[in-house]
């Protein structure tokens, strides 16, 4: 006779930080591919979040994203990260062409008291899938980037945070009169991405 066991998905701050930082790495790859910042042939298809995703094979970019997600995870675990922005700029003029804003909210009780939260992995994955589909579909309504581009990543952290030497203060790289497209959000119960 088979028995069923109810299992609960417990999300810790460390687990939530890992989910959110990994999500940002995949999002960055998707944006850089879909917006043509890196050549199409430098990406390979993998399956993640139940979706076909594209990951860079460019060693410099892979290293940058790995270091970035490790740093983001550290800041998320300390509850000190509020927002990450991927900025696409004109290589020739340094004009800001696009800003991909990822706002982050961390449950202070989870940070301060080390509490856990319950949320199913399936539910988190469905929310992430919706965002990834929205990022991929955005290419249909965003204007073509018909010039060579580069990108930068901005991290908005608490002012009292000691920032590693690899990060430097920056202006917010805003766009005058921007058109804003709101993406879906996901929530791990310890951290959420809006």
Rosetta silent file (secondary structure, phi, psi, omega in degrees, C-alpha in Angstrom):
SEQUENCE: XXXXXXXXXXXXXXXXXXXXXXXXXXXXXXXXXXXXXXXXXXXXXXXXXXXXXXXXXXXXXXXXXXXXXXXXXXXXXXXXXXXXXXXXXXXXXXXXXXXXXXXXXXXXXXXXXXXXXXXXXXXXXXXXXXXXXXXXXXXXXXXXXXXXXXXXXXXXXXXXXXXXXXXXXXXXXXXXXXXXXXXXXXXXXXXXXX
SCORE:     score description
SCORE:     0.000 S_00000001
   1 L     0.000  127.519 -178.520    0.000    0.000    0.000 S_00000001
   2 L   -82.863  141.277  176.069    1.459    3.341   -1.045 S_00000001
   3 L  -116.636  150.572  179.020    1.456    6.179    1.396 S_00000001
   4 L  -106.086  137.268  178.294    1.595    9.842    0.621 S_00000001
   5 L  -116.825  128.413  176.685    3.818   12.163    2.524 S_00000001
   6 L   -81.224  128.570  176.610    3.169   15.850    2.571 S_00000001
   7 L  -116.767  147.775  178.021    6.350   17.794    2.098 S_00000001
   8 L  -113.787  141.628  176.488    6.835   21.467    2.651 S_00000001
   9 L   -93.681  110.796 -179.469    9.261   23.619    0.733 S_00000001
  10 E   -96.123  126.672  179.226   11.155   25.661    3.283 S_00000001
  11 E  -106.530  119.400  174.233   12.915   28.724    1.922 S_00000001
  12 L   -95.426  168.638  177.728   15.840   30.056    3.931 S_00000001
  13 H   -61.106  -42.988  179.662   17.503   33.384    3.292 S_00000001
  14 H   -62.191  -42.991  178.749   20.537   31.610    1.792 S_00000001
  15 H   -65.631  -40.415  178.128   18.280   29.551   -0.488 S_00000001
  16 H   -64.122  -43.735  179.230   16.311   32.619   -1.477 S_00000001
  17 H   -60.943  -40.459  179.149   19.514   34.553   -2.225 S_00000001
  18 H   -64.381  -42.768  179.388   20.734   31.686   -4.414 S_00000001
  19 H   -63.115  -47.865 -176.303   17.433   31.608   -6.344 S_00000001
  20 H   -67.267  -43.469 -178.990   17.344   35.383   -6.881 S_00000001
  21 H   -68.620  -39.228  175.996   21.012   35.713   -7.882 S_00000001
  22 H   -62.944  -42.465  177.126   20.803   32.725  -10.254 S_00000001
  23 H   -56.369  -44.518 -179.844   17.649   34.242  -11.743 S_00000001
  24 H   -63.059  -39.494  177.567   19.529   37.485  -12.394 S_00000001
  25 H   -59.491  -46.058  178.164   22.341   35.580  -14.150 S_00000001
  26 H   -67.806  -37.555  177.329   19.878   33.876  -16.484 S_00000001
  27 H   -62.699  -44.751  179.173   17.990   37.146  -17.006 S_00000001
  28 H   -60.100  -45.842  177.236   21.206   38.958  -17.929 S_00000001
  29 H   -57.845  -45.459 -178.652   22.075   36.236  -20.442 S_00000001
  30 H   -62.983  -44.798 -179.504   18.591   36.434  -21.936 S_00000001
  31 H   -65.319  -46.979 -178.132   18.640   40.229  -22.214 S_00000001
  32 H   -63.480  -34.864  175.913   22.156   40.346  -23.689 S_00000001
  33 H   -71.348  -55.588 -174.779   21.188   37.692  -26.255 S_00000001
  34 H   -63.367  -29.604  179.853   17.745   39.068  -27.161 S_00000001
  35 L   -92.517    1.727  174.330   18.987   42.652  -27.442 S_00000001
  36 L    70.890   23.356  179.536   21.976   41.617  -29.583 S_00000001
  37 L   -69.178  -36.819  174.306   24.619   43.000  -27.222 S_00000001
  38 L  -116.227  150.710 -177.685   26.667   39.826  -27.785 S_00000001
  39 L   -63.639  145.122 -178.109   26.643   37.824  -31.037 S_00000001
  40 H   -53.812  -39.772 -176.467   24.074   35.052  -31.357 S_00000001
  41 H   -69.944   -8.829  178.424   26.739   32.417  -31.998 S_00000001
  42 H   -90.378    8.972  178.980   28.302   33.051  -28.572 S_00000001
  43 E  -119.122  147.752  173.431   25.241   31.537  -26.824 S_00000001
  44 E  -123.325  152.150 -178.794   24.133   27.923  -26.397 S_00000001
  45 E   -86.039  133.142  174.265   20.697   26.627  -25.539 S_00000001
  46 E  -133.427  167.221  176.645   20.151   24.978  -22.149 S_00000001
  47 E  -107.076  125.545  178.903   17.035   24.037  -20.229 S_00000001
  48 E  -149.566  144.041 -178.903   16.346   25.955  -17.031 S_00000001
  49 L    58.107   26.009 -178.726   13.116   26.787  -15.209 S_00000001
  50 L    72.142   16.147 -177.528   11.414   24.328  -17.565 S_00000001
  51 E  -130.154  152.229  170.422   12.229   26.647  -20.492 S_00000001
  52 E   -72.834  125.972 -179.321   14.861   26.740  -23.220 S_00000001
  53 E  -122.213  157.878  177.097   17.358   29.401  -22.125 S_00000001
  54 E  -111.527  130.214  178.877   20.439   30.819  -23.798 S_00000001
  55 E  -121.067  140.433 -179.962   23.739   31.018  -21.930 S_00000001
  56 E   -68.027  148.580  171.980   26.867   32.745  -23.108 S_00000001
  57 L  -111.230    0.975  176.503   29.959   30.778  -24.006 S_00000001
  58 L   -69.273  117.274 -173.554   32.087   33.930  -24.036 S_00000001
  59 H   -59.939  -40.398  179.730   34.622   33.234  -21.259 S_00000001
  60 H   -63.533  -43.880 -179.924   34.914   36.884  -20.200 S_00000001
  61 H   -69.464  -40.088  177.475   31.149   37.306  -19.922 S_00000001
  62 H   -59.132  -44.153  179.571   30.725   33.951  -18.130 S_00000001
  63 H   -64.673  -43.686  179.016   33.315   35.000  -15.575 S_00000001
  64 H   -59.883  -47.926 -178.118   31.720   38.427  -15.142 S_00000001
  65 H   -66.430  -38.676  177.985   28.241   36.953  -14.586 S_00000001
  66 H   -62.813  -45.565  178.244   29.585   34.290  -12.172 S_00000001
  67 H   -64.822  -40.456  179.569   31.363   36.958  -10.094 S_00000001
  68 H   -61.761  -50.150 -177.062   28.306   39.212  -10.281 S_00000001
  69 H   -66.586  -33.144  176.113   25.847   36.574   -9.097 S_00000001
  70 H   -64.336  -43.048  179.297   28.184   35.546   -6.257 S_00000001
  71 H   -66.768  -43.285  179.118   28.369   39.171   -5.082 S_00000001
  72 H   -60.368  -41.188  179.859   24.606   39.657   -5.435 S_00000001
  73 H   -61.315  -42.668  178.304   24.006   36.509   -3.391 S_00000001
  74 H   -60.928  -46.330  179.754   26.261   37.812   -0.609 S_00000001
  75 H   -66.471  -36.939  178.075   24.425   41.158   -0.528 S_00000001
  76 H   -64.249  -42.071 -179.812   21.034   39.415   -0.636 S_00000001
  77 H   -62.813  -29.359  179.081   21.949   37.209    2.320 S_00000001
  78 L   -89.553   -3.647  179.881   22.800   40.296    4.351 S_00000001
  79 L    71.687   21.538 -173.476   19.559   42.011    3.297 S_00000001
  80 L  -101.370    0.613 -176.436   21.564   44.954    1.923 S_00000001
  81 E  -107.235  125.530  179.403   20.521   44.849   -1.776 S_00000001
  82 E  -106.538  -28.763 -174.980   17.464   46.774   -2.975 S_00000001
  83 E  -159.695  146.580  172.462   17.851   46.862   -6.733 S_00000001
  84 E  -126.798  134.192 -178.764   19.954   45.610   -9.637 S_00000001
  85 E  -126.552  124.406  172.314   19.882   47.417  -12.983 S_00000001
  86 E   -95.637  120.973 -175.490   21.281   46.080  -16.249 S_00000001
  87 E  -111.399  130.316  174.663   22.034   49.087  -18.459 S_00000001
  88 E  -105.457  127.628 -176.198   22.574   48.876  -22.216 S_00000001
  89 E  -124.039  154.270  172.118   24.628   51.730  -23.654 S_00000001
  90 E   -67.427  129.790  179.094   25.774   52.849  -27.088 S_00000001
  91 L   -67.109  -35.043 -177.005   29.385   51.758  -27.507 S_00000001
  92 L   -75.492  -41.722 -171.735   30.154   54.857  -29.614 S_00000001
  93 L  -112.708  -10.940 -175.377   28.484   57.564  -27.503 S_00000001
  94 L    65.679   15.126  176.725   27.928   55.911  -24.093 S_00000001
  95 L   -69.226  136.401  178.136   24.277   57.031  -24.343 S_00000001
  96 E   -75.072  120.927 -179.102   21.955   54.948  -22.174 S_00000001
  97 E   -99.685  -37.410 -179.786   19.609   53.064  -24.494 S_00000001
  98 E  -147.160  148.901  173.189   17.858   50.714  -22.060 S_00000001
  99 E  -128.851  120.608  176.114   17.604   50.110  -18.308 S_00000001
 100 E  -104.280  105.672 -171.089   16.399   46.742  -17.057 S_00000001
 101 E   -98.525  124.334  177.932   15.428   47.358  -13.441 S_00000001
 102 E  -118.709   99.646  178.962   15.132   44.463  -10.956 S_00000001
 103 E   -81.660  144.018 -176.349   13.813   45.693   -7.597 S_00000001
 104 E  -128.830  131.668  175.407   14.378   43.421   -4.621 S_00000001
 105 E  -119.209  128.333  179.639   12.509   43.305   -1.338 S_00000001
 106 E  -112.136  134.540  177.624   13.907   41.258    1.528 S_00000001
 107 L   -70.219  113.035 -176.778   11.819   40.168    4.495 S_00000001
 108 H   -61.345  -32.742  178.148   13.564   41.817    7.456 S_00000001
 109 H   -64.476  -35.356  178.572   12.376   39.130    9.887 S_00000001
 110 H   -67.002  -41.426 -179.560   14.127   36.511    7.777 S_00000001
 111 H   -69.957  -50.464 -172.468   17.368   38.534    7.822 S_00000001
 112 H   -75.410  -38.353 -174.703   17.283   39.607   11.475 S_00000001
 113 H  -106.107   -4.763  179.883   15.829   36.498   13.104 S_00000001
 114 L    69.283   22.864 -178.956   16.971   33.829   10.639 S_00000001
 115 L   -71.532  157.831  175.852   13.386   32.673   10.127 S_00000001
 116 L  -106.183  162.955  176.359   12.365   30.437    7.232 S_00000001
 117 E  -130.029  156.269  178.486    9.369   30.777    4.954 S_00000001
 118 E  -106.681  129.956  172.301    7.264   28.217    3.122 S_00000001
 119 L  -163.657  138.373 -175.257    6.647   28.393   -0.599 S_00000001
 120 L   -74.766  144.566  176.232    6.630   25.626   -3.160 S_00000001
 121 H   -59.096  -36.559  179.506    9.434   25.331   -5.673 S_00000001
 122 H   -62.045  -42.136 -179.703    6.759   24.857   -8.362 S_00000001
 123 H   -65.288  -43.888  177.618    5.131   28.163   -7.503 S_00000001
 124 H   -61.663  -43.894 -179.269    8.467   30.001   -7.561 S_00000001
 125 H   -63.015  -40.791  178.441    9.342   28.352  -10.897 S_00000001
 126 H   -60.997  -41.455  179.492    5.999   29.376  -12.452 S_00000001
 127 H   -66.293  -41.581  177.981    6.606   32.982  -11.416 S_00000001
 128 H   -65.899  -41.553  178.093   10.164   32.931  -12.817 S_00000001
 129 H   -56.891  -42.479 -179.646    8.928   31.321  -16.062 S_00000001
 130 H   -61.558  -40.912  179.050    6.456   34.176  -16.541 S_00000001
 131 H   -67.624  -45.165 -178.631    9.236   36.758  -16.186 S_00000001
 132 H   -62.523  -39.223  176.374   11.591   34.887  -18.529 S_00000001
 133 H   -64.401  -38.992 -179.898    8.867   34.598  -21.158 S_00000001
 134 H   -67.117  -40.315  176.933    8.162   38.301  -20.805 S_00000001
 135 H   -61.586  -47.043 -179.043   11.849   39.189  -21.230 S_00000001
 136 H   -63.806  -38.016 -178.013   12.075   37.002  -24.357 S_00000001
 137 H   -77.581  -15.784 -177.511    8.869   38.414  -25.839 S_00000001
 138 H   -62.401  -22.714 -179.721    9.935   42.015  -25.211 S_00000001
 139 H   -60.898  -24.415 -178.113   12.051   41.917  -28.353 S_00000001
 140 H   -72.744  -23.628 -178.987    8.830   42.134  -30.379 S_00000001
 141 L  -119.311   -6.477  174.952    7.934   45.602  -29.129 S_00000001
 142 L   -84.361  147.198  178.760   11.271   47.169  -28.191 S_00000001
 143 L   -65.739  151.197  178.018   13.037   49.154  -30.900 S_00000001
 144 L   -65.916  141.817  173.876   15.949   47.458  -32.642 S_00000001
 145 L   -94.086   97.184 -173.075   19.377   48.321  -31.314 S_00000001
 146 L   -97.617   32.311  176.038   21.067   49.049  -34.638 S_00000001
 147 L  -144.921  162.494  177.785   24.445   50.017  -33.237 S_00000001
 148 L   -64.946  135.561 -176.979   27.207   48.328  -31.280 S_00000001
 149 E  -126.744  159.077  172.183   26.300   48.223  -27.587 S_00000001
 150 E  -129.656  172.178  178.726   27.919   47.531  -24.254 S_00000001
 151 E  -135.872  162.398  175.845   26.334   46.948  -20.884 S_00000001
 152 E  -141.102  158.399  177.051   26.864   47.843  -17.256 S_00000001
 153 E  -123.303  129.522  176.502   25.303   46.589  -14.033 S_00000001
 154 E  -108.933  138.511  176.351   24.292   48.901  -11.216 S_00000001
 155 E  -121.902  124.990  177.518   23.621   47.608   -7.706 S_00000001
 156 E   -98.079  113.057 -176.001   21.635   49.709   -5.243 S_00000001
 157 E  -123.772  172.532  172.786   22.703   48.726   -1.730 S_00000001
 158 L   -60.177  144.774 -177.763   22.500   50.133    1.783 S_00000001
 159 L   -64.153  -29.082 -177.159   24.795   53.144    2.165 S_00000001
 160 L   -82.747    2.754 -177.324   26.685   51.584    5.085 S_00000001
 161 L   -76.581  132.982  173.915   27.744   48.553    3.027 S_00000001
 162 L   -75.385  118.863 -175.309   31.460   48.082    2.375 S_00000001
 163 L   -94.770  131.431  179.024   31.678   47.849   -1.404 S_00000001
 164 L   -59.562  153.789 -177.267   34.353   45.610   -2.975 S_00000001
 165 L   -62.430  -19.731  179.877   37.067   47.398   -4.955 S_00000001
 166 L   -75.423  -11.621  177.300   35.730   45.873   -8.198 S_00000001
 167 L  -106.137  143.485  178.400   32.605   48.037   -7.862 S_00000001
 168 L  -129.199  154.211  175.089   32.688   51.818   -8.268 S_00000001
 169 L   -61.202  145.400 -178.371   30.218   54.602   -7.562 S_00000001
 170 L  -144.301  157.936  169.542   28.200   55.502  -10.640 S_00000001
 171 L   -72.843  165.137 -175.216   25.532   57.880  -11.781 S_00000001
 172 L   -74.307   -3.555  178.510   22.121   56.188  -12.138 S_00000001
 173 L    50.412   57.840 -178.348   22.397   56.086  -15.955 S_00000001
 174 L   -83.303  162.967  176.540   18.843   57.335  -16.425 S_00000001
 175 L  -113.283  130.150  177.075   16.955   57.774  -19.682 S_00000001
 176 L   -70.896  134.489  179.876   15.203   61.073  -20.393 S_00000001
 177 L    49.100   59.090 -176.938   11.458   60.544  -21.003 S_00000001
 178 L   -75.036  154.255  167.462   11.596   56.759  -20.733 S_00000001
 179 L   -99.496  130.897 -173.698    8.908   54.338  -21.792 S_00000001
 180 L  -111.702  131.193  174.809    8.422   51.843  -18.983 S_00000001
 181 L  -116.348  118.338 -178.826    7.400   48.216  -19.379 S_00000001
 182 L   -86.415  126.982  176.707    6.586   46.507  -16.076 S_00000001
 183 L   -90.477  161.612  174.204    7.637   42.871  -15.854 S_00000001
 184 L   -61.124  172.822  177.347    5.992   40.225  -13.688 S_00000001
 185 L  -128.246  166.270  170.860    7.488   39.544  -10.275 S_00000001
 186 E  -137.968  158.483 -172.091    8.367   36.518   -8.202 S_00000001
 187 E  -139.320  126.305  175.700    8.539   35.957   -4.494 S_00000001
 188 L   -95.805    0.975 -174.283   10.456   33.323   -2.517 S_00000001
 189 L    80.569  -24.548  174.783    8.839   34.567    0.721 S_00000001
 190 L   -97.052  -36.921  177.736   12.313   35.543    1.975 S_00000001
 191 E  -138.874  150.947  173.706   13.100   37.805   -1.020 S_00000001
 192 E  -134.378  153.551  179.856   11.027   39.027   -3.909 S_00000001
 193 E  -117.401  121.005  178.215   11.901   40.457   -7.297 S_00000001
 194 L  -112.268    0.000    0.000    9.593   43.140   -8.737 S_00000001
